[in-house]
Amino acid sequence: MRLDDSGAWGRVRTIAVREFLTTVRRKGFLLTMFLMPLYGVFVTAMGALPTLLAKHSTESRVIAIVDPARVLGADAGQIVPMDPEWKARFFGSFDEATKAFEAGQVRSILRLEPDYLASGGSAQYRHPGGLLTGRRVGPPYAEFMRRRLLAARVDTALVSRVLDPLADSVFVASPTGGFERENVTRRILLLVVPLVFGFILAVGIFTAGSYLLQGLGEEKESRILESLLAMVTPDELLAGKLLGLGSASMVLVLVWASLGSLSIAFQAANLTIAPLTYVLAAYYFLVGYF
């Protein structure tokens, strides 16, 4: 392709500007650019909705426990905190717990069999869950049971060590030498970020290619292509289209990458994306596109 004179470059620039403006004004392009991030936010929000519903629920945060053998070390009528949000209320019989459940005083019932220590027999009674709330966050049964079972039989300090035998501090080898505190969030994002960039590049490249084919098809059907080729060379026409549509797709990629970077900045302030990553993303996009 030879575009040595300014006139040829001027025609290429005119075609590129026209293709760019035509593309970015398309409803489909604008919907893709803005609705795709909103769709990602929607999917994420739907995944977190059960937890949010549970946290903002006005239902009782008290559960009933029927423990006839008193293996948990609490008397009937006693209320014991389970965690900062939940409380356990002990009942002497299952019928009393059922009446409290029907009156809405307790969220659910945990019934322990008289031979619980030997058989481990227990049952939970609660309302049926809906599509989004069937697995919502509930009371920490397992943690509470461990603490109560151990607290009634061993020293309090030993209970803490048994339930939390290892320190939370984990250090990993640092690339610069020595050790640094492990950051699980950062490790996950280091895996997710390349996948997101790859997805953005793939969608951007296919979007640009589809608009190129669509534009050529429309011009061929309307006989505009023959008129254009009477004024510019095929190389100039193709170069202008590639530059214009590539620029429009680059805008799409930059908008998505910027929104993704803002999301990462809000959720993981300690994770920074090196500027070289954006340079490499632009390079791979151009190579893949052309």
C-alpha positions as CSV (number, residue, x, y, z in Angstrom):
1,M,0.0,0.0,0.0
2,R,1.6,3.3,-1.1
3,L,0.2,6.5,0.5
4,D,3.1,8.8,0.0
5,D,1.4,12.0,-1.1
6,S,-0.7,14.3,1.1
7,G,-3.7,14.0,-1.1
8,A,-3.9,10.2,-0.5
9,W,-3.5,10.7,3.2
10,G,-6.2,13.4,3.2
11,R,-8.6,11.0,1.5
12,V,-7.7,8.2,3.9
13,R,-8.3,10.6,6.8
14,T,-11.6,11.7,5.4
15,I,-12.8,8.1,5.1
16,A,-11.5,7.2,8.6
17,V,-13.3,10.2,10.2
18,R,-16.5,9.4,8.4
19,E,-16.3,5.7,9.4
20,F,-15.5,6.6,13.0
21,L,-18.3,9.1,13.4
22,T,-20.8,6.8,11.7
23,T,-19.8,3.9,13.9
24,V,-19.9,5.7,17.2
25,R,-23.3,7.1,16.5
26,R,-24.8,3.7,15.9
27,K,-27.3,2.7,18.5
28,G,-25.9,-0.8,18.6
29,F,-22.4,0.6,19.3
30,L,-23.6,2.8,22.1
31,L,-25.7,0.1,23.6
32,T,-22.7,-2.3,23.5
33,M,-20.4,0.2,25.0
34,F,-22.6,1.1,28.0
35,L,-25.0,-1.8,28.4
36,M,-22.3,-4.5,28.6
37,P,-20.7,-3.0,31.7
38,L,-24.2,-2.5,33.2
39,Y,-24.9,-6.1,32.4
40,G,-21.8,-7.1,34.3
41,V,-22.9,-5.0,37.3
42,F,-26.3,-6.6,37.1
43,V,-25.0,-10.1,37.1
44,T,-22.7,-9.3,40.1
45,A,-25.5,-7.6,42.0
46,M,-27.8,-10.6,41.4
47,G,-25.2,-12.9,42.8
48,A,-24.9,-10.7,45.9
49,L,-28.6,-10.1,46.2
50,P,-29.4,-13.1,48.6
51,T,-26.7,-11.9,51.0
52,L,-28.0,-8.3,50.9
53,L,-31.6,-9.5,51.4
54,A,-30.5,-11.4,54.4
55,K,-28.6,-8.5,55.9
56,H,-31.5,-6.0,55.4
57,S,-34.3,-8.5,56.3
58,T,-36.7,-7.4,59.0
59,E,-37.2,-11.0,60.1
60,S,-36.3,-12.1,63.6
61,R,-32.6,-12.7,64.2
62,V,-33.3,-15.3,66.9
63,I,-33.3,-19.0,66.4
64,A,-34.9,-21.6,68.7
65,I,-32.8,-24.5,70.1
66,V,-34.4,-27.5,71.6
67,D,-31.7,-29.3,73.7
68,P,-33.4,-31.8,76.1
69,A,-30.0,-33.3,77.2
70,R,-28.5,-29.8,77.7
71,V,-25.4,-30.7,75.8
72,L,-24.9,-27.1,74.9
73,G,-24.9,-26.1,78.6
74,A,-27.9,-23.7,78.5
75,D,-31.2,-23.8,80.4
76,A,-34.6,-23.4,78.8
77,G,-35.5,-19.7,78.4
78,Q,-31.9,-18.7,78.2
79,I,-30.8,-16.4,75.3
80,V,-27.2,-16.8,74.1
81,P,-25.5,-14.7,71.5
82,M,-24.3,-16.6,68.4
83,D,-22.5,-13.7,66.7
84,P,-23.0,-9.9,66.5
85,E,-26.2,-10.4,64.5
86,W,-27.8,-13.7,65.7
87,K,-29.0,-15.0,69.0
88,A,-30.1,-18.5,70.2
89,R,-33.1,-18.9,72.5
90,F,-33.4,-22.3,74.3
91,F,-36.7,-23.9,74.7
92,G,-37.7,-26.8,77.0
93,S,-39.9,-28.6,74.3
94,F,-40.3,-28.7,70.6
95,D,-44.0,-27.6,70.9
96,E,-43.0,-24.3,72.7
97,A,-40.4,-23.7,70.0
98,T,-43.0,-24.3,67.3
99,K,-45.4,-21.8,68.8
100,A,-42.6,-19.2,68.9
101,F,-41.8,-20.0,65.3
102,E,-45.4,-19.6,64.2
103,A,-45.7,-16.3,66.0
104,G,-42.6,-15.0,64.2
105,Q,-40.5,-14.7,67.3
106,V,-37.8,-17.0,66.0
107,R,-36.5,-17.5,62.5
108,S,-35.9,-21.2,62.7
109,I,-35.6,-24.2,65.0
110,L,-32.7,-26.4,65.7
111,R,-33.7,-29.6,67.5
112,L,-31.1,-31.9,69.1
113,E,-31.9,-35.5,69.9
114,P,-31.5,-36.6,73.6
115,D,-28.6,-38.9,72.5
116,Y,-27.0,-36.1,70.4
117,L,-23.4,-36.7,71.7
118,A,-23.6,-40.4,70.7
119,S,-25.6,-40.2,67.5
120,G,-25.2,-36.6,66.4
121,G,-28.9,-36.6,65.6
122,S,-30.3,-33.1,64.8
123,A,-32.9,-31.4,62.6
124,Q,-33.6,-27.9,61.4
125,Y,-37.0,-26.4,60.8
126,R,-37.6,-23.2,58.9
127,H,-39.7,-21.6,56.2
128,P,-39.1,-22.7,52.6
129,G,-36.8,-20.3,50.7
130,G,-37.5,-18.6,47.5
131,L,-35.5,-18.6,44.3
132,L,-33.1,-15.9,45.5
133,T,-33.3,-16.4,49.2
134,G,-33.2,-20.2,49.5
135,R,-29.5,-20.1,50.3
136,R,-29.4,-16.7,52.0
137,V,-27.0,-16.2,54.9
138,G,-28.3,-17.7,58.0
139,P,-27.2,-18.3,61.6
140,P,-23.7,-19.7,62.1
141,Y,-24.9,-23.0,63.4
142,A,-21.7,-25.0,63.1
143,E,-19.4,-22.4,64.7
144,F,-21.9,-21.8,67.5
145,M,-22.3,-25.6,68.2
146,R,-18.5,-26.1,68.3
147,R,-18.1,-23.3,70.8
148,R,-20.9,-24.4,73.1
149,L,-19.9,-28.1,73.0
150,L,-16.3,-27.2,73.9
151,A,-17.0,-24.4,76.4
152,A,-19.0,-26.8,78.6
153,R,-16.2,-29.3,78.8
154,V,-12.8,-27.7,78.3
155,D,-10.9,-24.5,79.3
156,T,-12.0,-21.3,77.5
157,A,-8.4,-20.6,76.3
158,L,-8.2,-24.1,74.9
159,V,-11.5,-23.6,73.1
160,S,-10.1,-20.5,71.3
161,R,-7.0,-22.4,70.2
162,V,-9.0,-25.4,69.0
163,L,-11.3,-23.2,66.9
164,D,-8.5,-21.0,65.6
165,P,-5.4,-23.2,65.7
166,L,-3.4,-21.2,63.2
167,A,-2.6,-17.5,62.9
168,D,-4.2,-15.5,60.1
169,S,-0.8,-14.1,59.1
170,V,0.7,-15.9,56.1
171,F,3.8,-14.6,54.4
172,V,5.0,-15.5,50.9
173,A,8.3,-14.9,49.1
174,S,8.5,-11.5,47.6
175,P,9.9,-11.0,44.0
176,T,12.2,-8.3,45.5
177,G,13.6,-10.7,48.1
178,G,12.4,-11.6,51.6
179,F,8.8,-12.2,52.5
180,E,5.6,-10.1,52.3
181,R,2.1,-10.7,53.8
182,E,-0.1,-12.8,51.5
183,N,-2.9,-10.9,49.8
184,V,-5.6,-13.3,48.7
185,T,-7.6,-10.6,47.0
186,R,-4.7,-9.4,45.0
187,R,-3.9,-13.0,44.0
188,I,-7.4,-13.5,42.8
189,L,-7.4,-10.3,40.9
190,L,-4.1,-11.1,39.2
191,L,-5.9,-14.0,37.7
192,V,-9.2,-12.2,36.9
193,V,-7.7,-9.0,35.4
194,P,-5.9,-10.8,32.5
195,L,-9.1,-12.7,31.8
196,V,-11.1,-9.5,31.7
197,F,-8.6,-7.8,29.5
198,G,-8.7,-10.8,27.1
199,F,-12.5,-10.7,27.0
200,I,-12.5,-6.9,26.3
201,L,-9.9,-7.3,23.5
202,A,-11.8,-10.2,21.9
203,V,-15.1,-8.3,22.0
204,G,-13.5,-5.2,20.7
205,I,-11.8,-7.0,17.8
206,F,-15.0,-8.9,16.8
207,T,-17.1,-5.8,17.1
208,A,-14.7,-3.9,14.8
209,G,-14.7,-6.8,12.3
210,S,-18.5,-7.0,12.3
211,Y,-18.9,-3.3,11.6
212,L,-16.3,-3.5,8.8
213,L,-18.3,-6.3,7.1
214,Q,-21.6,-4.6,7.8
215,G,-20.3,-1.3,6.3
216,L,-18.9,-3.0,3.2
217,G,-22.2,-5.0,2.7
218,E,-24.3,-1.8,3.0
219,E,-22.1,0.1,0.5
220,K,-22.2,-2.8,-1.9
221,E,-26.0,-3.1,-1.8
222,S,-26.5,0.7,-2.3
223,R,-23.9,0.9,-5.1
224,I,-21.9,3.5,-3.1
225,L,-18.8,1.3,-3.2
226,E,-18.5,1.7,-7.0
227,S,-18.8,5.5,-6.6
228,L,-16.2,5.6,-3.9
229,L,-13.8,3.5,-6.0
230,A,-14.2,6.1,-8.8
231,M,-12.7,8.7,-6.5
232,V,-10.3,6.8,-4.2
233,T,-8.2,3.7,-4.7
234,P,-9.1,0.4,-3.0
235,D,-6.1,0.7,-0.8
236,E,-7.1,4.2,0.4
237,L,-10.7,3.0,1.0
238,L,-9.5,0.0,3.0
239,A,-7.0,2.0,5.0
240,G,-9.6,4.6,5.9
241,K,-12.1,2.0,7.0
242,L,-9.5,0.1,9.0
243,L,-8.3,3.3,10.8
244,G,-11.8,4.6,11.4
245,L,-13.4,1.4,12.7
246,G,-10.2,0.5,14.6
247,S,-10.4,3.9,16.4
248,A,-14.1,3.3,17.3
249,S,-13.3,-0.1,18.7
250,M,-10.3,1.3,20.6
251,V,-12.7,3.8,22.2
252,L,-14.9,0.8,23.2
253,V,-11.9,-1.0,24.7
254,L,-10.7,2.1,26.5
255,V,-14.1,2.8,28.0
256,W,-14.5,-0.8,29.3
257,A,-10.9,-0.8,30.6
258,S,-11.4,2.5,32.4
259,L,-14.6,1.2,34.0
260,G,-12.9,-2.0,35.0
261,S,-9.9,-0.1,36.5
262,L,-12.3,2.1,38.5
263,S,-14.1,-1.0,39.8
264,I,-10.8,-2.6,40.8
265,A,-9.6,0.7,42.4
266,F,-12.8,0.8,44.6
267,Q,-12.7,-2.8,45.6
268,A,-9.0,-3.4,45.9
269,A,-7.1,-0.2,46.5
270,N,-3.9,-2.1,47.1
271,L,-3.9,-3.6,43.6
272,T,-2.4,-1.3,40.9
273,I,-2.3,-2.1,37.2
274,A,1.0,-1.1,35.7
275,P,0.8,1.4,32.8
276,L,2.6,-1.1,30.7
277,T,-0.4,-3.4,30.9
278,Y,-2.5,-0.8,29.0
279,V,0.3,-0.4,26.4
280,L,0.4,-4.1,25.9
281,A,-3.4,-4.3,25.7
282,A,-3.4,-1.6,23.0
283,Y,-0.7,-3.4,21.1
284,Y,-2.5,-6.8,21.2
285,F,-5.7,-5.1,20.1
286,L,-4.0,-3.5,17.1
287,V,-2.2,-6.7,16.2
288,G,-5.4,-8.8,16.6
289,Y,-7.5,-6.2,14.7
290,F,-5.2,-5.7,11.7
